[in-house]
Amino acid sequence: FAALLVGFVLTMANLSFFSTLLAFFFTSSRLTRWGAEKKRKIDAEYKEPGEIPIDFGKQYSASWMCLSLLGALACSAGDTWASEVGPVLSQSQPRLITTWKEVPATNGGVTPVGLAASFLGGATVGVAYFATQLLAVGDLPLADPQWPVVLYGGVAGLLGSMLDSLLGAHMQYSKVVSYESATTRRICGKPVMDNNAVNLFSSVLVALFLPGLAWGLWPR
């Protein structure tokens, strides 16, 4: 769990941290597989890492962690899709998520097009995960159904985007101006977080709580 949170922080901090995280992951994964036969003779419990399906009955902890990471990535994708697609395609004025009043393009503002885009962005991440499972997991028919990961990704994207807007409305100044001065008027929010912090908190919240909902609703 701690490693998951550290991974989130490093990935969202800057590119240099992300590259070092990738270096650790790829080199360590290769070395873990290296000399597998000899390691099995030394350690009877040695298990080579590999792809596993989402199956709460057989792999409860691993399934929870996989969905946590998937949810965080889908959350980030959903928020990005909403931010980039909504302003271009939306024909309506954004509305502040806390009061539903029309506002300029600002933190906390949402549109139906942006919300739909956030769902599609998260679902795209889910499709990528599902497709990889179909290709890489040999005993997939023996596990629980895997198609819900697509829906899970979509819900994570939508929920993450809404959380991002909610946090932005309360904890962040408008994107029209990012600070207060004598000649500006505050639309909403307080100067508690910047955009990076809001994105991080949204991802962590989705990663922590959405797998629990999935566990209760996942078809067996």
Secondary structure, 3 states (H helix, E strand, C coil): CHHHHHHHHHHHHCHHHHHHHHHHHHHHHHHHHCCHHHHHHHCCCCCCCCCCCCCCCCCHHHHHHHHHHHHHHHHHHHHHHHHHHHHHHCCCCCEECCCCCECCCCCCEECHHHHHHHHHHHHHHHHHHHHHHHHHCCCHHHCCCCCHHHHHHHHHHHHHHHHHHHHHHHHCCCCCCCCCCCCCCCCCCCCCCCHHHHHHHHHHHHHHHHHHHHHHHCCC
